Structures are given as C-alpha cells and as structure tokens.
Amino acid sequence: MKTGHLTGGHYLAILILVLLPIGIYAKQLRVFGKLTDYVQAIIMSATLFFSFVPAVIETLTRLPISRPLADGPNASIVQMGLKILVVLFLGGITYQVLKIRAKKKRAIQAG
C-alpha cells in the first residue's frame, strides 16, 4: 500500500471477496427462492464490474509510462471510462435477466 492505509480499491476487493462465495453458492443457499438465477447473474457480474473499476483507474493513471493519460482518479478520461463501464455493466445485466426470463418461460411452456 503506497498510502499506508486502506483505499477504495481495498474496499472493493473486500466486497468482491464477500460477494464471490454468495454468487457461487447462491443456488445451494436457497435464500433467494425463485430469484436465485437472477441474483447469481447479478452478483457474479458485479464482482467482474468491481474488478474492472481499479483496473480502469490504474491503467489510465499509469500508462503510457512516459506520460500517463490521466493525472488521477478524478480526471475526465477516467470518469468517462468508468461511465462506459457502468453502461456496459447495466447492459450486460439487462441482457442476462432477459435471457434468464426467456429460458424460464420456455421451460414453463415445455413442462
């Protein structure tokens, strides 16, 4: 740790470590009922999303080595990268929810 204390990236890592087992074992936990498939997709996607947040920030503030694209996490290019990431996350979640819903409808109609 450069700063000597916990940062937002550390808290995201802790959140990911908490969410991963919940997402992996959501079906066995049986606490989500009929929403299990949706919860699992959202949680697993969220862990990927949370992993990309520090990746985007670190990449844009460190590369290229001679002259980084951003001077810090509040730079406009970093903020735009994070906004794009949020849009991709929401689009991916929406797609997954629609696919799960369609699969469940097909299963009901077939059964």
N, C-alpha and C positions, 0 to 999 in steps of 0.2 A: 504494500500500500504506500503510494507516494505521499499521501497526505497524513498518514499516521492514524487515521480514523476511518470508520465506515462511511462509504459514499452511496449514492443512489444505485450504482452498479452492484454493490454488495447486497443491497436490499432486494434488488431484482433477482439476484442469484438465489437468495434465501427463498423468495417467493416461488421461483421455479422449482427448487428442491422440495417445497411443500406441495405444490400443485402436481408434479410428476407422478408420485405414487397414487394420488387421488384419481388422476386421469387414467393411469394404467389399470388400477383395480376398481374402477367405477362400477363395472358390471358385477363384481363379486361383493361390493359393499351393499348393494340393494337398497340404498337410502334415497335414490333418485327416482325410483319407480319407473314409469313409462318414459321418463325424460332421460334415462341413462345414456342412450346413444347420442343424444344432443349434448348433454353435459360432457361426455367423454370427448366429443369432437371439439367443443369449445375450449375445454381445459387444455387439451393437447395442442391446439392451435395457439392458445395464449402462451404456453411455455415457449413455443417457437418464436412468437412475436416478441416476448420479453427478452429472448436471447439475442434477437436482432437489434434491439434498441442500443445496447452498449457497442455492438459491432459497428453500427452506422456511425455513432458518435466517434468512436476511436479511429475508425478508418478515415473519416473526413478530417479529423484534427491531427492526424499523423502522416497522411500520405498526400502527395509525394513527399519524401523525406526532406528534400531541399526547401520546399515551400508548400506546406500543408494547405488544403483547400479551405479549411476553416480555422479560425483562431480560438475557438472554444465551443462548448455545447450550446451556447445561445446564438451562434452565428446563423444567418438566414439560410445558408445551404444545409446546415444540419437540421434546422427546424423544418425545411421543405422535405428533406429526406425522411424525417420522422412522420410528417403528414402523409407522404406517399405510402410509408409502411403501414400506417393506420388504415388508409383506404384499402390497401391490399389485404390486410387482416380482416376487415369488415366484409369485403367482397368474398374472401375465402370462406368465412364463417357462413355467410348467406348462402353461398353455393352448397356447402356441406349440409346445412339444415334442409335446404330444398331437396337435395338428393336423398337424405335420410327419410324425409317425409314421403317422397315418391316411392321409395323402396317399401316403406311400411304400408302404403296404400295398395301397392301391388300384392304384397303378402296377404293383406286382408281380403282382397278381391279373389285371389287364387285359393285361399283357405276357406 
